[in-house]
Amino acid sequence: MKIVLICFAGMSTSMLVNRMKKAAAKRNIDADIVALSTSDMYEELDNADVILLGPQARYVLDEVREIATPKGIPVEVINSQIYGSMNGEAVLDMALELAKRE
């Protein structure tokens, strides 16, 4: 499963990605999790199974959904409190839940 996280610059999301990877490894979940900035996001959108946006990247939600929804790729904004606490377990759970819906 490929999970793409998008934030404004890609820096804060990189920390969250590391925590998500640790959570996935603990649960034996095979997940390729990457963080991209809004300017680099187009590189990976087609390859994603789930796309999550950091709260600060909410402004690109409609644009990303236009690209991803026709391809059956779910897109959602990460809750600000969960993002702020860098809770990798909760964000991984969110991604897994979104993947089930598609």
Phi and psi restraints in degrees (range 20) as a CNS / XPLOR table:
assign (resid 1 and name C) (resid 2 and name N)
       (resid 2 and name CA) (resid 2 and name C) 1.0 -106.4 20.0 2
assign (resid 2 and name N) (resid 2 and name CA)
       (resid 2 and name C) (resid 3 and name N) 1.0 120.5 20.0 2
assign (resid 2 and name C) (resid 3 and name N)
       (resid 3 and name CA) (resid 3 and name C) 1.0 -112.7 20.0 2
assign (resid 3 and name N) (resid 3 and name CA)
       (resid 3 and name C) (resid 4 and name N) 1.0 123.0 20.0 2
assign (resid 3 and name C) (resid 4 and name N)
       (resid 4 and name CA) (resid 4 and name C) 1.0 -109.4 20.0 2
assign (resid 4 and name N) (resid 4 and name CA)
       (resid 4 and name C) (resid 5 and name N) 1.0 124.7 20.0 2
assign (resid 4 and name C) (resid 5 and name N)
       (resid 5 and name CA) (resid 5 and name C) 1.0 -106.5 20.0 2
assign (resid 5 and name N) (resid 5 and name CA)
       (resid 5 and name C) (resid 6 and name N) 1.0 134.7 20.0 2
assign (resid 5 and name C) (resid 6 and name N)
       (resid 6 and name CA) (resid 6 and name C) 1.0 -122.0 20.0 2
assign (resid 6 and name N) (resid 6 and name CA)
       (resid 6 and name C) (resid 7 and name N) 1.0 130.8 20.0 2
assign (resid 6 and name C) (resid 7 and name N)
       (resid 7 and name CA) (resid 7 and name C) 1.0 -137.3 20.0 2
assign (resid 7 and name N) (resid 7 and name CA)
       (resid 7 and name C) (resid 8 and name N) 1.0 178.9 20.0 2
assign (resid 7 and name C) (resid 8 and name N)
       (resid 8 and name CA) (resid 8 and name C) 1.0 -60.4 20.0 2
assign (resid 8 and name N) (resid 8 and name CA)
       (resid 8 and name C) (resid 9 and name N) 1.0 -50.6 20.0 2
assign (resid 8 and name C) (resid 9 and name N)
       (resid 9 and name CA) (resid 9 and name C) 1.0 -113.9 20.0 2
assign (resid 9 and name N) (resid 9 and name CA)
       (resid 9 and name C) (resid 10 and name N) 1.0 -12.5 20.0 2
assign (resid 9 and name C) (resid 10 and name N)
       (resid 10 and name CA) (resid 10 and name C) 1.0 88.0 20.0 2
assign (resid 10 and name N) (resid 10 and name CA)
       (resid 10 and name C) (resid 11 and name N) 1.0 -4.0 20.0 2
assign (resid 10 and name C) (resid 11 and name N)
       (resid 11 and name CA) (resid 11 and name C) 1.0 -79.1 20.0 2
assign (resid 11 and name N) (resid 11 and name CA)
       (resid 11 and name C) (resid 12 and name N) 1.0 -56.7 20.0 2
assign (resid 11 and name C) (resid 12 and name N)
       (resid 12 and name CA) (resid 12 and name C) 1.0 -64.4 20.0 2
assign (resid 12 and name N) (resid 12 and name CA)
       (resid 12 and name C) (resid 13 and name N) 1.0 -33.8 20.0 2
assign (resid 12 and name C) (resid 13 and name N)
       (resid 13 and name CA) (resid 13 and name C) 1.0 -68.4 20.0 2
assign (resid 13 and name N) (resid 13 and name CA)
       (resid 13 and name C) (resid 14 and name N) 1.0 -27.6 20.0 2
assign (resid 13 and name C) (resid 14 and name N)
       (resid 14 and name CA) (resid 14 and name C) 1.0 -60.6 20.0 2
assign (resid 14 and name N) (resid 14 and name CA)
       (resid 14 and name C) (resid 15 and name N) 1.0 -39.1 20.0 2
assign (resid 14 and name C) (resid 15 and name N)
       (resid 15 and name CA) (resid 15 and name C) 1.0 -64.1 20.0 2
assign (resid 15 and name N) (resid 15 and name CA)
       (resid 15 and name C) (resid 16 and name N) 1.0 -41.7 20.0 2
assign (resid 15 and name C) (resid 16 and name N)
       (resid 16 and name CA) (resid 16 and name C) 1.0 -65.6 20.0 2
assign (resid 16 and name N) (resid 16 and name CA)
       (resid 16 and name C) (resid 17 and name N) 1.0 -39.7 20.0 2
assign (resid 16 and name C) (resid 17 and name N)
       (resid 17 and name CA) (resid 17 and name C) 1.0 -58.1 20.0 2
assign (resid 17 and name N) (resid 17 and name CA)
       (resid 17 and name C) (resid 18 and name N) 1.0 -43.9 20.0 2
assign (resid 17 and name C) (resid 18 and name N)
       (resid 18 and name CA) (resid 18 and name C) 1.0 -60.2 20.0 2
assign (resid 18 and name N) (resid 18 and name CA)
       (resid 18 and name C) (resid 19 and name N) 1.0 -41.1 20.0 2
assign (resid 18 and name C) (resid 19 and name N)
       (resid 19 and name CA) (resid 19 and name C) 1.0 -68.7 20.0 2
assign (resid 19 and name N) (resid 19 and name CA)
       (resid 19 and name C) (resid 20 and name N) 1.0 -36.3 20.0 2
assign (resid 19 and name C) (resid 20 and name N)
       (resid 20 and name CA) (resid 20 and name C) 1.0 -65.9 20.0 2
assign (resid 20 and name N) (resid 20 and name CA)
       (resid 20 and name C) (resid 21 and name N) 1.0 -41.0 20.0 2
assign (resid 20 and name C) (resid 21 and name N)
       (resid 21 and name CA) (resid 21 and name C) 1.0 -62.0 20.0 2
assign (resid 21 and name N) (resid 21 and name CA)
       (resid 21 and name C) (resid 22 and name N) 1.0 -41.5 20.0 2
assign (resid 21 and name C) (resid 22 and name N)
       (resid 22 and name CA) (resid 22 and name C) 1.0 -63.6 20.0 2
assign (resid 22 and name N) (resid 22 and name CA)
       (resid 22 and name C) (resid 23 and name N) 1.0 -42.1 20.0 2
assign (resid 22 and name C) (resid 23 and name N)
       (resid 23 and name CA) (resid 23 and name C) 1.0 -63.7 20.0 2
assign (resid 23 and name N) (resid 23 and name CA)
       (resid 23 and name C) (resid 24 and name N) 1.0 -41.9 20.0 2
assign (resid 23 and name C) (resid 24 and name N)
       (resid 24 and name CA) (resid 24 and name C) 1.0 -65.1 20.0 2
assign (resid 24 and name N) (resid 24 and name CA)
       (resid 24 and name C) (resid 25 and name N) 1.0 -42.4 20.0 2
assign (resid 24 and name C) (resid 25 and name N)
       (resid 25 and name CA) (resid 25 and name C) 1.0 -63.1 20.0 2
assign (resid 25 and name N) (resid 25 and name CA)
       (resid 25 and name C) (resid 26 and name N) 1.0 -41.1 20.0 2
assign (resid 25 and name C) (resid 26 and name N)
       (resid 26 and name CA) (resid 26 and name C) 1.0 -60.6 20.0 2
assign (resid 26 and name N) (resid 26 and name CA)
       (resid 26 and name C) (resid 27 and name N) 1.0 -32.5 20.0 2
assign (resid 26 and name C) (resid 27 and name N)
       (resid 27 and name CA) (resid 27 and name C) 1.0 -97.3 20.0 2
assign (resid 27 and name N) (resid 27 and name CA)
       (resid 27 and name C) (resid 28 and name N) 1.0 5.8 20.0 2
assign (resid 27 and name C) (resid 28 and name N)
       (resid 28 and name CA) (resid 28 and name C) 1.0 57.7 20.0 2
assign (resid 28 and name N) (resid 28 and name CA)
       (resid 28 and name C) (resid 29 and name N) 1.0 40.5 20.0 2
assign (resid 28 and name C) (resid 29 and name N)
       (resid 29 and name CA) (resid 29 and name C) 1.0 -99.1 20.0 2
assign (resid 29 and name N) (resid 29 and name CA)
       (resid 29 and name C) (resid 30 and name N) 1.0 125.4 20.0 2
assign (resid 29 and name C) (resid 30 and name N)
       (resid 30 and name CA) (resid 30 and name C) 1.0 -83.3 20.0 2
assign (resid 30 and name N) (resid 30 and name CA)
       (resid 30 and name C) (resid 31 and name N) 1.0 103.1 20.0 2
assign (resid 30 and name C) (resid 31 and name N)
       (resid 31 and name CA) (resid 31 and name C) 1.0 -136.8 20.0 2
assign (resid 31 and name N) (resid 31 and name CA)
       (resid 31 and name C) (resid 32 and name N) 1.0 133.3 20.0 2
assign (resid 31 and name C) (resid 32 and name N)
       (resid 32 and name CA) (resid 32 and name C) 1.0 -98.9 20.0 2
assign (resid 32 and name N) (resid 32 and name CA)
       (resid 32 and name C) (resid 33 and name N) 1.0 110.1 20.0 2
assign (resid 32 and name C) (resid 33 and name N)
       (resid 33 and name CA) (resid 33 and name C) 1.0 -118.0 20.0 2
assign (resid 33 and name N) (resid 33 and name CA)
       (resid 33 and name C) (resid 34 and name N) 1.0 123.7 20.0 2
assign (resid 33 and name C) (resid 34 and name N)
       (resid 34 and name CA) (resid 34 and name C) 1.0 -129.9 20.0 2
assign (resid 34 and name N) (resid 34 and name CA)
       (resid 34 and name C) (resid 35 and name N) 1.0 152.9 20.0 2
assign (resid 34 and name C) (resid 35 and name N)
       (resid 35 and name CA) (resid 35 and name C) 1.0 -113.5 20.0 2
assign (resid 35 and name N) (resid 35 and name CA)
       (resid 35 and name C) (resid 36 and name N) 1.0 135.0 20.0 2
assign (resid 35 and name C) (resid 36 and name N)
       (resid 36 and name CA) (resid 36 and name C) 1.0 -134.2 20.0 2
assign (resid 36 and name N) (resid 36 and name CA)
       (resid 36 and name C) (resid 37 and name N) 1.0 152.4 20.0 2
assign (resid 36 and name C) (resid 37 and name N)
       (resid 37 and name CA) (resid 37 and name C) 1.0 -81.3 20.0 2
assign (resid 37 and name N) (resid 37 and name CA)
       (resid 37 and name C) (resid 38 and name N) 1.0 164.5 20.0 2
assign (resid 37 and name C) (resid 38 and name N)
       (resid 38 and name CA) (resid 38 and name C) 1.0 -62.0 20.0 2
assign (resid 38 and name N) (resid 38 and name CA)
       (resid 38 and name C) (resid 39 and name N) 1.0 -28.7 20.0 2
assign (resid 38 and name C) (resid 39 and name N)
       (resid 39 and name CA) (resid 39 and name C) 1.0 -77.0 20.0 2
assign (resid 39 and name N) (resid 39 and name CA)
       (resid 39 and name C) (resid 40 and name N) 1.0 -23.3 20.0 2
assign (resid 39 and name C) (resid 40 and name N)
       (resid 40 and name CA) (resid 40 and name C) 1.0 -102.8 20.0 2
assign (resid 40 and name N) (resid 40 and name CA)
       (resid 40 and name C) (resid 41 and name N) 1.0 -0.7 20.0 2
assign (resid 40 and name C) (resid 41 and name N)
       (resid 41 and name CA) (resid 41 and name C) 1.0 -63.5 20.0 2
assign (resid 41 and name N) (resid 41 and name CA)
       (resid 41 and name C) (resid 42 and name N) 1.0 -27.1 20.0 2
assign (resid 41 and name C) (resid 42 and name N)
       (resid 42 and name CA) (resid 42 and name C) 1.0 -65.9 20.0 2
assign (resid 42 and name N) (resid 42 and name CA)
       (resid 42 and name C) (resid 43 and name N) 1.0 -21.2 20.0 2
assign (resid 42 and name C) (resid 43 and name N)
       (resid 43 and name CA) (resid 43 and name C) 1.0 -61.7 20.0 2
assign (resid 43 and name N) (resid 43 and name CA)
       (resid 43 and name C) (resid 44 and name N) 1.0 -34.7 20.0 2
assign (resid 43 and name C) (resid 44 and name N)
       (resid 44 and name CA) (resid 44 and name C) 1.0 -116.0 20.0 2
assign (resid 44 and name N) (resid 44 and name CA)
       (resid 44 and name C) (resid 45 and name N) 1.0 -5.1 20.0 2
assign (resid 44 and name C) (resid 45 and name N)
       (resid 45 and name CA) (resid 45 and name C) 1.0 -57.0 20.0 2
assign (resid 45 and name N) (resid 45 and name CA)
       (resid 45 and name C) (resid 46 and name N) 1.0 -41.0 20.0 2
assign (resid 45 and name C) (resid 46 and name N)
       (resid 46 and name CA) (resid 46 and name C) 1.0 -69.2 20.0 2
assign (resid 46 and name N) (resid 46 and name CA)
       (resid 46 and name C) (resid 47 and name N) 1.0 -22.7 20.0 2
assign (resid 46 and name C) (resid 47 and name N)
       (resid 47 and name CA) (resid 47 and name C) 1.0 -94.0 20.0 2
assign (resid 47 and name N) (resid 47 and name CA)
       (resid 47 and name C) (resid 48 and name N) 1.0 -2.6 20.0 2
assign (resid 47 and name C) (resid 48 and name N)
       (resid 48 and name CA) (resid 48 and name C) 1.0 -82.9 20.0 2
assign (resid 48 and name N) (resid 48 and name CA)
       (resid 48 and name C) (resid 49 and name N) 1.0 150.1 20.0 2
assign (resid 48 and name C) (resid 49 and name N)
       (resid 49 and name CA) (resid 49 and name C) 1.0 -97.6 20.0 2
assign (resid 49 and name N) (resid 49 and name CA)
       (resid 49 and name C) (resid 50 and name N) 1.0 -29.2 20.0 2
assign (resid 49 and name C) (resid 50 and name N)
       (resid 50 and name CA) (resid 50 and name C) 1.0 -145.2 20.0 2
assign (resid 50 and name N) (resid 50 and name CA)
       (resid 50 and name C) (resid 51 and name N) 1.0 140.1 20.0 2
assign (resid 50 and name C) (resid 51 and name N)
       (resid 51 and name CA) (resid 51 and name C) 1.0 -122.2 20.0 2
assign (resid 51 and name N) (resid 51 and name CA)
       (resid 51 and name C) (resid 52 and name N) 1.0 125.7 20.0 2
assign (resid 51 and name C) (resid 52 and name N)
       (resid 52 and name CA) (resid 52 and name C) 1.0 -119.8 20.0 2
assign (resid 52 and name N) (resid 52 and name CA)
       (resid 52 and name C) (resid 53 and name N) 1.0 134.8 20.0 2
assign (resid 52 and name C) (resid 53 and name N)
       (resid 53 and name CA) (resid 53 and name C) 1.0 -106.3 20.0 2
assign (resid 53 and name N) (resid 53 and name CA)
       (resid 53 and name C) (resid 54 and name N) 1.0 136.3 20.0 2
assign (resid 53 and name C) (resid 54 and name N)
       (resid 54 and name CA) (resid 54 and name C) 1.0 -66.6 20.0 2
assign (resid 54 and name N) (resid 54 and name CA)
       (resid 54 and name C) (resid 55 and name N) 1.0 154.4 20.0 2
assign (resid 54 and name C) (resid 55 and name N)
       (resid 55 and name CA) (resid 55 and name C) 1.0 -54.2 20.0 2
assign (resid 55 and name N) (resid 55 and name CA)
       (resid 55 and name C) (resid 56 and name N) 1.0 -34.6 20.0 2
assign (resid 55 and name C) (resid 56 and name N)
       (resid 56 and name CA) (resid 56 and name C) 1.0 -74.0 20.0 2
assign (resid 56 and name N) (resid 56 and name CA)
       (resid 56 and name C) (resid 57 and name N) 1.0 -10.9 20.0 2
assign (resid 56 and name C) (resid 57 and name N)
       (resid 57 and name CA) (resid 57 and name C) 1.0 -103.3 20.0 2
assign (resid 57 and name N) (resid 57 and name CA)
       (resid 57 and name C) (resid 58 and name N) 1.0 10.7 20.0 2
assign (resid 57 and name C) (resid 58 and name N)
       (resid 58 and name CA) (resid 58 and name C) 1.0 -53.0 20.0 2
assign (resid 58 and name N) (resid 58 and name CA)
       (resid 58 and name C) (resid 59 and name N) 1.0 -30.3 20.0 2
assign (resid 58 and name C) (resid 59 and name N)
       (resid 59 and name CA) (resid 59 and name C) 1.0 -63.9 20.0 2
assign (resid 59 and name N) (resid 59 and name CA)
       (resid 59 and name C) (resid 60 and name N) 1.0 -17.4 20.0 2
assign (resid 59 and name C) (resid 60 and name N)
       (resid 60 and name CA) (resid 60 and name C) 1.0 -99.3 20.0 2
assign (resid 60 and name N) (resid 60 and name CA)
       (resid 60 and name C) (resid 61 and name N) 1.0 6.4 20.0 2
assign (resid 60 and name C) (resid 61 and name N)
       (resid 61 and name CA) (resid 61 and name C) 1.0 -55.0 20.0 2
assign (resid 61 and name N) (resid 61 and name CA)
       (resid 61 and name C) (resid 62 and name N) 1.0 -51.1 20.0 2
assign (resid 61 and name C) (resid 62 and name N)
       (resid 62 and name CA) (resid 62 and name C) 1.0 -62.0 20.0 2
assign (resid 62 and name N) (resid 62 and name CA)
       (resid 62 and name C) (resid 63 and name N) 1.0 -41.2 20.0 2
assign (resid 62 and name C) (resid 63 and name N)
       (resid 63 and name CA) (resid 63 and name C) 1.0 -63.3 20.0 2
assign (resid 63 and name N) (resid 63 and name CA)
       (resid 63 and name C) (resid 64 and name N) 1.0 -44.3 20.0 2
assign (resid 63 and name C) (resid 64 and name N)
       (resid 64 and name CA) (resid 64 and name C) 1.0 -67.3 20.0 2
assign (resid 64 and name N) (resid 64 and name CA)
       (resid 64 and name C) (resid 65 and name N) 1.0 -41.8 20.0 2
assign (resid 64 and name C) (resid 65 and name N)
       (resid 65 and name CA) (resid 65 and name C) 1.0 -62.3 20.0 2
assign (resid 65 and name N) (resid 65 and name CA)
       (resid 65 and name C) (resid 66 and name N) 1.0 -36.9 20.0 2
assign (resid 65 and name C) (resid 66 and name N)
       (resid 66 and name CA) (resid 66 and name C) 1.0 -57.8 20.0 2
assign (resid 66 and name N) (resid 66 and name CA)
       (resid 66 and name C) (resid 67 and name N) 1.0 -38.3 20.0 2
assign (resid 66 and name C) (resid 67 and name N)
       (resid 67 and name CA) (resid 67 and name C) 1.0 -80.4 20.0 2
assign (resid 67 and name N) (resid 67 and name CA)
       (resid 67 and name C) (resid 68 and name N) 1.0 -44.2 20.0 2
assign (resid 67 and name C) (resid 68 and name N)
       (resid 68 and name CA) (resid 68 and name C) 1.0 -83.8 20.0 2
assign (resid 68 and name N) (resid 68 and name CA)
       (resid 68 and name C) (resid 69 and name N) 1.0 -39.1 20.0 2
assign (resid 68 and name C) (resid 69 and name N)
       (resid 69 and name CA) (resid 69 and name C) 1.0 -58.5 20.0 2
assign (resid 69 and name N) (resid 69 and name CA)
       (resid 69 and name C) (resid 70 and name N) 1.0 -45.0 20.0 2
assign (resid 69 and name C) (resid 70 and name N)
       (resid 70 and name CA) (resid 70 and name C) 1.0 -61.2 20.0 2
assign (resid 70 and name N) (resid 70 and name CA)
       (resid 70 and name C) (resid 71 and name N) 1.0 -20.9 20.0 2
assign (resid 70 and name C) (resid 71 and name N)
       (resid 71 and name CA) (resid 71 and name C) 1.0 -94.0 20.0 2
assign (resid 71 and name N) (resid 71 and name CA)
       (resid 71 and name C) (resid 72 and name N) 1.0 2.1 20.0 2
assign (resid 71 and name C) (resid 72 and name N)
       (resid 72 and name CA) (resid 72 and name C) 1.0 77.0 20.0 2
assign (resid 72 and name N) (resid 72 and name CA)
       (resid 72 and name C) (resid 73 and name N) 1.0 20.8 20.0 2
assign (resid 72 and name C) (resid 73 and name N)
       (resid 73 and name CA) (resid 73 and name C) 1.0 -97.6 20.0 2
assign (resid 73 and name N) (resid 73 and name CA)
       (resid 73 and name C) (resid 74 and name N) 1.0 118.0 20.0 2
assign (resid 73 and name C) (resid 74 and name N)
       (resid 74 and name CA) (resid 74 and name C) 1.0 -71.9 20.0 2
assign (resid 74 and name N) (resid 74 and name CA)
       (resid 74 and name C) (resid 75 and name N) 1.0 143.8 20.0 2
assign (resid 74 and name C) (resid 75 and name N)
       (resid 75 and name CA) (resid 75 and name C) 1.0 -132.0 20.0 2
assign (resid 75 and name N) (resid 75 and name CA)
       (resid 75 and name C) (resid 76 and name N) 1.0 133.8 20.0 2
assign (resid 75 and name C) (resid 76 and name N)
       (resid 76 and name CA) (resid 76 and name C) 1.0 -150.4 20.0 2
assign (resid 76 and name N) (resid 76 and name CA)
       (resid 76 and name C) (resid 77 and name N) 1.0 157.3 20.0 2
assign (resid 76 and name C) (resid 77 and name N)
       (resid 77 and name CA) (resid 77 and name C) 1.0 -94.1 20.0 2
assign (resid 77 and name N) (resid 77 and name CA)
       (resid 77 and name C) (resid 78 and name N) 1.0 134.7 20.0 2
assign (resid 77 and name C) (resid 78 and name N)
       (resid 78 and name CA) (resid 78 and name C) 1.0 -71.9 20.0 2
assign (resid 78 and name N) (resid 78 and name CA)
       (resid 78 and name C) (resid 79 and name N) 1.0 135.2 20.0 2
assign (resid 78 and name C) (resid 79 and name N)
       (resid 79 and name CA) (resid 79 and name C) 1.0 -54.6 20.0 2
assign (resid 79 and name N) (resid 79 and name CA)
       (resid 79 and name C) (resid 80 and name N) 1.0 134.8 20.0 2
assign (resid 79 and name C) (resid 80 and name N)
       (resid 80 and name CA) (resid 80 and name C) 1.0 -58.4 20.0 2
assign (resid 80 and name N) (resid 80 and name CA)
       (resid 80 and name C) (resid 81 and name N) 1.0 -40.5 20.0 2
assign (resid 80 and name C) (resid 81 and name N)
       (resid 81 and name CA) (resid 81 and name C) 1.0 -68.3 20.0 2
assign (resid 81 and name N) (resid 81 and name CA)
       (resid 81 and name C) (resid 82 and name N) 1.0 -41.4 20.0 2
assign (resid 81 and name C) (resid 82 and name N)
       (resid 82 and name CA) (resid 82 and name C) 1.0 -66.0 20.0 2
assign (resid 82 and name N) (resid 82 and name CA)
       (resid 82 and name C) (resid 83 and name N) 1.0 -43.4 20.0 2
assign (resid 82 and name C) (resid 83 and name N)
       (resid 83 and name CA) (resid 83 and name C) 1.0 -62.4 20.0 2
assign (resid 83 and name N) (resid 83 and name CA)
       (resid 83 and name C) (resid 84 and name N) 1.0 -46.4 20.0 2
assign (resid 83 and name C) (resid 84 and name N)
       (resid 84 and name CA) (resid 84 and name C) 1.0 -61.8 20.0 2
assign (resid 84 and name N) (resid 84 and name CA)
       (resid 84 and name C) (resid 85 and name N) 1.0 -31.5 20.0 2
assign (resid 84 and name C) (resid 85 and name N)
       (resid 85 and name CA) (resid 85 and name C) 1.0 -86.6 20.0 2
assign (resid 85 and name N) (resid 85 and name CA)
       (resid 85 and name C) (resid 86 and name N) 1.0 -3.5 20.0 2
assign (resid 85 and name C) (resid 86 and name N)
       (resid 86 and name CA) (resid 86 and name C) 1.0 54.7 20.0 2
assign (resid 86 and name N) (resid 86 and name CA)
       (resid 86 and name C) (resid 87 and name N) 1.0 43.6 20.0 2
assign (resid 86 and name C) (resid 87 and name N)
       (resid 87 and name CA) (resid 87 and name C) 1.0 -83.4 20.0 2
assign (resid 87 and name N) (resid 87 and name CA)
       (resid 87 and name C) (resid 88 and name N) 1.0 91.2 20.0 2
assign (resid 87 and name C) (resid 88 and name N)
       (resid 88 and name CA) (resid 88 and name C) 1.0 -62.0 20.0 2
assign (resid 88 and name N) (resid 88 and name CA)
       (resid 88 and name C) (resid 89 and name N) 1.0 -36.0 20.0 2
assign (resid 88 and name C) (resid 89 and name N)
       (resid 89 and name CA) (resid 89 and name C) 1.0 -60.7 20.0 2
assign (resid 89 and name N) (resid 89 and name CA)
       (resid 89 and name C) (resid 90 and name N) 1.0 -48.1 20.0 2
assign (resid 89 and name C) (resid 90 and name N)
       (resid 90 and name CA) (resid 90 and name C) 1.0 -66.6 20.0 2
assign (resid 90 and name N) (resid 90 and name CA)
       (resid 90 and name C) (resid 91 and name N) 1.0 -39.0 20.0 2
assign (resid 90 and name C) (resid 91 and name N)
       (resid 91 and name CA) (resid 91 and name C) 1.0 -71.0 20.0 2
assign (resid 91 and name N) (resid 91 and name CA)
       (resid 91 and name C) (resid 92 and name N) 1.0 -37.2 20.0 2
assign (resid 91 and name C) (resid 92 and name N)
       (resid 92 and name CA) (resid 92 and name C) 1.0 -62.0 20.0 2
assign (resid 92 and name N) (resid 92 and name CA)
       (resid 92 and name C) (resid 93 and name N) 1.0 -44.4 20.0 2
assign (resid 92 and name C) (resid 93 and name N)
       (resid 93 and name CA) (resid 93 and name C) 1.0 -58.5 20.0 2
assign (resid 93 and name N) (resid 93 and name CA)
       (resid 93 and name C) (resid 94 and name N) 1.0 -41.3 20.0 2
assign (resid 93 and name C) (resid 94 and name N)
       (resid 94 and name CA) (resid 94 and name C) 1.0 -61.2 20.0 2
assign (resid 94 and name N) (resid 94 and name CA)
       (resid 94 and name C) (resid 95 and name N) 1.0 -45.6 20.0 2
assign (resid 94 and name C) (resid 95 and name N)
       (resid 95 and name CA) (resid 95 and name C) 1.0 -63.1 20.0 2
assign (resid 95 and name N) (resid 95 and name CA)
       (resid 95 and name C) (resid 96 and name N) 1.0 -43.4 20.0 2
assign (resid 95 and name C) (resid 96 and name N)
       (resid 96 and name CA) (resid 96 and name C) 1.0 -63.9 20.0 2
assign (resid 96 and name N) (resid 96 and name CA)
       (resid 96 and name C) (resid 97 and name N) 1.0 -39.8 20.0 2
assign (resid 96 and name C) (resid 97 and name N)
       (resid 97 and name CA) (resid 97 and name C) 1.0 -65.0 20.0 2
assign (resid 97 and name N) (resid 97 and name CA)
       (resid 97 and name C) (resid 98 and name N) 1.0 -43.2 20.0 2
assign (resid 97 and name C) (resid 98 and name N)
       (resid 98 and name CA) (resid 98 and name C) 1.0 -62.8 20.0 2
assign (resid 98 and name N) (resid 98 and name CA)
       (resid 98 and name C) (resid 99 and name N) 1.0 -39.8 20.0 2
assign (resid 98 and name C) (resid 99 and name N)
       (resid 99 and name CA) (resid 99 and name C) 1.0 -63.8 20.0 2
assign (resid 99 and name N) (resid 99 and name CA)
       (resid 99 and name C) (resid 100 and name N) 1.0 -34.4 20.0 2
assign (resid 99 and name C) (resid 100 and name N)
       (resid 100 and name CA) (resid 100 and name C) 1.0 -66.2 20.0 2
assign (resid 100 and name N) (resid 100 and name CA)
       (resid 100 and name C) (resid 101 and name N) 1.0 -33.0 20.0 2
assign (resid 100 and name C) (resid 101 and name N)
       (resid 101 and name CA) (resid 101 and name C) 1.0 -69.9 20.0 2
assign (resid 101 and name N) (resid 101 and name CA)
       (resid 101 and name C) (resid 102 and name N) 1.0 -27.0 20.0 2
